[in-house]
Amino acid sequence: MNTKAVRIYGVKDLRLEEFELPTMKDDEIEARIVTDSLCMSTYKVSNQGEKHKKLPNDLKNHPVIMGHEFCGVITKVGEKWKHLYKPGDCFVAQPNLGRADTFSLGYSFPYVGGEATNVVIMNEAIEKGCLLPYKGEGFFEGALVEPLSCIVAGFKANFHLRDRNDYDHTMGIKEGGALAILGGTGPMGFLAIDYAIHNDRRPKHLVVTGRTQSKLDMAKRLYPVEEAAKYGVTLTYVLTADEDDIVEELKALTPDAKGFDDIFLMAAKERLVTQAEQLLAYDGCLNFFAGPADSKFASTINFYNIHYNATHFVGTSGSNTQDMKDAIALIENKTVNVAKIATHIMGLNHVCESILNLPKMPGGKKIVYSSKEFPVTEVSAFGETNELEKHLKELVDAHDGLWNAEAEQYFLEHAKDI
């Protein structure tokens, strides 16, 4: 069986190629990839090549398929797995294999990744439960399970003293507390806002900062303060600048100006790390969510506060299988609306240049339809130049300008195959 896939050969060397997949073994599964969403992690991979910890050596002779946020349909099942899977089953992939070498699906292997038409999934991934059943309405939502699961993981990882005079901790953000999402106007920040408002464990006060007025306005439109209030959350948006001293301004938004119980830092900036630490209340937890590209990234923090105010720090990267299952349930139950961050679609033919230019591309998540040939298009900007776009525009307009399962189905039926 042939596949068309985006493979990496080295630093900024991405190629869309057609090649033959190996014959599926009895302990493997063949699948057709429907959607993948582009991730900044893949941009970092493209800039580091073999220096990236998840990529193998000798990419020049042994390239690997990119794309770790993918959703697809099983097409053939090896004998070993016929009791669990069957052709036609929809799935989302948990890329994290839990290996010591950190190798993962969509980063490290030659025959499986989201930026491909067809893949062969090896026994190791199936044994570790990396193919998760998915029954959501849209494949594009399935491609957003992995990023949402990273938010779920982050919210779980925060912790607090159960009692001021004890050493036992309770996991998760402080329910009814004050939460700040700093640099929260990117796709991951948007997911964090949605999850903070609609999850069962919610803060009482939520502050979201951003440096760009247009992005902050977009957050306000997608996640209105009135919507948050319905769930008992007082939501405040604050425009900041790199040179601003934001500590006193933001602290004033918390009860008695004591600071935040939980902070999620979504931007890897030294000054912002220092300010975030200063914003913590007693027993406050700072989650450094942003993944810096520089392995020597460091900042100044106040150890006086660590000693006397019991402040503490966590960092999360990726998610585990339970986080993925939780994210699937959040999407299937419509607790979180991931369509709000799906701002662009494209075919596999535009993936290479899109990865290399991802930081410069506007909007939120870019959904790749791996079997299609289609230009990068903002979902709220379809024109009327042809019947396909005209109908997609009608379907998007009917869903408040958001990409949706109905539009996706029409696209899959009528867009050109690659």
C-alpha positions, 0 to 999 in steps of 0.5 A: 500500500502506498502513502503520501506523507510529509517527512523530515530529513533534517533542519527545515528539510520537510518533503511531501513524498509518495512511497510504499508502506511495508506489509502489515504484520499480524500484530499491527494495524493499517489506518487512513488518516483523516485529520491532523492539526499543526502544532508549534512542537512540530515547528520546533522539530523542523528547526532542530532536526536530529538535535530534537530529543524525540527525533532519531539520528540519521534522518537523511537516510531514515526520515520520519513522518510528522504530525502527532495530533491526528484522527483517522479510521482503521482500515485493516486489523492484524490477527492479534488485535481483531478482538479489540478493533475492526475496519471502520473504527474511528480513533484518535492517537495518543502520541506518547508511548512513555518510552525512556527515549521519549520517542512518540507517534508523529515524531519518531517513526517512518510509517506512522504520523498524522501528516500522511494519507495512510499509515501502519501502526506498530504493535508497541503503540497498540499494546500501550493503548495509543489508539483511543476510540472516538465517537465525536461528530467531526474528525477535526475535533478528534485532531484537537483531542491531543492539545486539549488533553495537554490542558487537562494534564496541566490542570491536574498537575497543579497542587495545593496544601490540604491544610495550612498546618499539614504537608499533605497535598490535594491535586488540581487547581484550587476550586473557587480560587483565583486563576491567571492565564498569562499570555493566554490568547493563543490556541492553547490559552483559549482551550485553557479558558474554555476548560477553566469555565466549563470544567467541574472544578472551576476558579471563582476569579479568572484573569487572562492576559494578552499582548495583542488587542485583536487577539484579546478581542477574539478571546472576549468574543469566543469566551464572553465574561457573561458566559463565564458568569453563568458558571460562577466565574468572574472573568477579566481580560487584561491587555499587557506589554512586555515592559509593563509591571503587571504585578500590582495591577493583576494582584488587585483583581484577586480577593484582598489583592493577595494574589493568585492560587494558580497561574498558567504561564503560556509564554516562555519569557524570562521577565514574565516568569519573574512576574508570575512568581510575584503574583502567587498567593500563599500556597500558590502554584505556578504551572510553566506550560510554555515549552521553551526552544532554548534548553538553557532558558532560565529566569529569576525567582524569589526563594523567600516566597518559596520558603515563607509563602509555600509557593511552588512550581510545576511543568507539564509536557504532553499528556497521558492516556487518561488525559486523552480519554478525559479530553475525548469525553469533554469533546463528545459531551460538548463540555468544551467547544474546540471548534472555536480554535479551529481557524484554518483548514488545508490539504496535505499539499500545503503542510511543509511550508505551513509548518516552517511559517507557523509562528507567522500564521494568524489565527488558531489551530490549522486543521490538515485534511491529509487526503486532500489537496486544498490551499490554506484557508481561513474558515470564516473567509470562504468566498463564492468563487466556486461551488465548494467554497460557496457551500462551505461558507453557507455551512460555516455562517450557519454555525456562527462562523465556526468550522463544524462537522457538517461543513467537514463532511461536505468538504471530505465529499467534494474537495479534490483528493491529493 
